[in-house]
Amino acid sequence: IGSYFVRMIVVTAAYHRYFAHRAFKTGRAFQFFLGLLCTSFFGDPIGFSGRHRLHHRHSDTERDIHDLGRGLWYTWLGRLLDDGYREDEILDATRDLTRYPELLWLHRYYPVVAFTAAGAVYAIGGYTMFAAGYCLTVCLIAVHGASAVNFFGHQAANRRFNTNDRSSNNVWLALLMFGEGWHNNHHAFPAAARSGFLWYEIDILYYMLRALAWLGLVWDLREAPAAARRPWSEALRTTSS
């Protein structure tokens, strides 16, 4: 449970809202710390951010690695084996990150960091901790959690904003994934540090980011426009960035 909690924060705060969307700012040292955590648990920030930004750019089209038109198998698991994006596309989409040598190092040598972290977990807690605390949480969050968001979050079901895709809000995903289930909100305003815009749209991660801001570790949390945070706001057409 503790591993799930920590890793979910890493995925949602570091991977997604910071590296992929730059929803807030932090210092270079803390940025590298976040990148190191990401690489230890799941994969490097440049690789994830590049693929995720291309997902937003091509959302619900044939160029989208999460396109439901490819079928459930590909959307859920096949994307992990072949995402269809070239290395030059990923690097081109992350020029703001590749200017940091330490993040480029993590991108090039992420298996070294990941296997070192896995070995450390095994050395500290043995097979049980490695199996449940490391492998199981990777399976639950990086595989099934992320796939659930991109599958159930693109059903064109519960939409507050008229985006150029099928993104949907899902309250159950929002609770399990610390706020990531407000997917239509996110696709409408991808750079916002908060995905749950209304008081009843629980966004656990945003509350944690506010706590980190209070501690001075992060700052300049980006917000969606005030109109988007009103219950009866007019539907907005936006393009993802």
SVG drawing of the C-alpha trace seen along z (x, -y; Angstrom):
<svg xmlns="http://www.w3.org/2000/svg" viewBox="-25 -33 50 47">
<polyline fill="none" stroke="black" stroke-width="0.4" points="0.0,0.0 2.8,-2.4 4.6,-1.6 1.4,-2.2 0.9,-5.5 4.5,-6.7 4.6,-5.5 1.3,-7.0 2.6,-10.4 5.7,-9.9 3.6,-9.0 1.0,-11.7 3.1,-14.6 6.5,-14.0 5.9,-12.1 2.6,-13.5 2.0,-17.0 5.6,-18.2 7.7,-16.6 5.0,-16.0 3.0,-19.2 5.2,-21.6 2.2,-22.4 4.5,-23.9 8.1,-24.9 10.8,-23.6 14.6,-23.9 17.1,-21.8 18.1,-19.7 14.6,-18.7 13.8,-18.2 16.7,-15.6 15.4,-14.0 12.0,-13.6 13.5,-12.3 15.6,-9.8 12.5,-8.5 10.6,-8.2 13.5,-6.2 13.9,-4.0 10.2,-3.0 8.9,-3.1 11.1,-4.7 12.8,-8.0 11.1,-11.4 12.1,-12.2 10.8,-9.0 7.5,-9.2 7.0,-12.9 7.7,-12.6 5.2,-9.8 2.6,-11.5 2.9,-14.9 2.6,-13.0 -0.5,-11.3 -2.1,-14.8 -1.0,-16.1 -2.6,-13.1 -5.3,-12.2 -7.9,-9.7 -6.3,-9.5 -4.3,-6.7 -1.1,-8.4 -2.2,-8.1 -0.7,-5.2 -3.8,-5.0 -6.3,-5.2 -9.3,-2.9 -9.6,-2.1 -6.6,0.2 -8.5,2.4 -8.5,3.2 -5.4,5.4 -3.2,2.6 -4.7,-0.2 -4.2,1.9 -0.9,3.8 0.3,3.6 1.4,0.0 4.0,1.2 5.7,3.4 5.5,1.0 4.4,-2.6 5.0,-3.5 7.0,-6.7 10.5,-7.1 13.4,-8.3 13.8,-11.5 10.1,-12.3 10.3,-11.8 13.4,-14.0 11.9,-16.7 8.8,-16.8 10.9,-17.2 13.5,-19.9 12.8,-21.7 14.0,-18.6 16.8,-17.4 18.8,-20.6 19.5,-19.1 22.5,-16.7 21.3,-14.8 17.9,-14.1 19.5,-13.0 21.7,-10.6 18.6,-9.1 17.1,-8.7 20.1,-6.9 20.8,-4.7 17.5,-4.2 17.8,-0.4 20.8,-0.8 18.9,-3.0 15.8,-0.8 17.7,2.5 19.7,0.9 16.5,-0.2 14.9,3.2 18.1,4.8 18.1,2.5 14.4,3.3 15.3,7.0 18.4,6.6 16.4,4.7 13.2,6.6 13.8,9.9 11.5,11.6 8.2,10.6 9.0,6.9 10.4,7.1 7.3,9.0 4.6,7.0 6.3,3.6 8.1,3.3 6.7,5.6 3.0,5.5 2.8,1.8 4.5,1.4 1.8,3.7 -1.1,1.9 0.0,-1.7 2.1,-1.7 0.3,1.0 -3.3,1.3 -3.8,-2.2 -2.4,-4.1 -4.3,-1.8 -7.5,-2.3 -7.2,-6.1 -6.6,-6.0 -9.3,-3.4 -12.2,-4.5 -11.1,-8.1 -11.7,-8.2 -15.3,-7.0 -16.9,-10.3 -19.2,-9.8 -18.9,-12.5 -17.6,-15.6 -17.6,-19.2 -15.5,-20.6 -15.9,-20.2 -12.3,-19.1 -11.1,-17.8 -11.0,-14.2 -13.1,-11.7 -11.7,-12.5 -14.1,-11.8 -14.2,-12.3 -14.5,-9.3 -15.0,-9.6 -13.8,-6.1 -10.6,-6.6 -10.1,-9.9 -10.2,-8.3 -7.9,-5.4 -5.5,-7.5 -5.3,-10.5 -7.2,-12.9 -6.1,-11.6 -9.6,-10.4 -10.8,-14.0 -9.5,-13.3 -11.7,-15.6 -10.8,-18.5 -7.1,-17.6 -7.4,-17.4 -9.1,-20.7 -6.4,-22.4 -3.4,-20.0 -1.0,-22.5 -3.1,-23.0 -1.7,-21.6 -5.2,-20.8 -7.4,-18.3 -10.4,-18.4 -11.7,-21.9 -14.9,-21.9 -15.1,-21.4 -16.6,-17.9 -14.0,-16.8 -11.5,-15.3 -7.9,-15.7 -5.7,-14.3 -2.5,-15.1 -3.3,-18.8 -3.7,-18.9 -0.2,-17.4 1.2,-19.8 -0.2,-22.7 1.6,-21.2 4.9,-21.0 4.4,-24.6 3.9,-25.6 7.2,-23.8 8.9,-25.8 9.8,-22.7 7.6,-23.7 6.0,-27.0 4.0,-28.7 1.3,-26.1 -0.6,-26.8 -4.4,-27.0 -7.1,-26.6 -9.1,-29.8 -11.6,-30.9 -14.5,-30.1 -13.5,-26.5 -13.8,-26.3 -17.5,-27.3 -20.1,-24.5 -22.1,-25.9 -19.2,-27.3 -19.7,-27.3 -18.2,-24.4 -14.8,-25.4 -13.2,-24.1 -9.4,-23.8 -6.5,-22.0 -4.1,-20.0 -0.5,-21.2"/>
</svg>
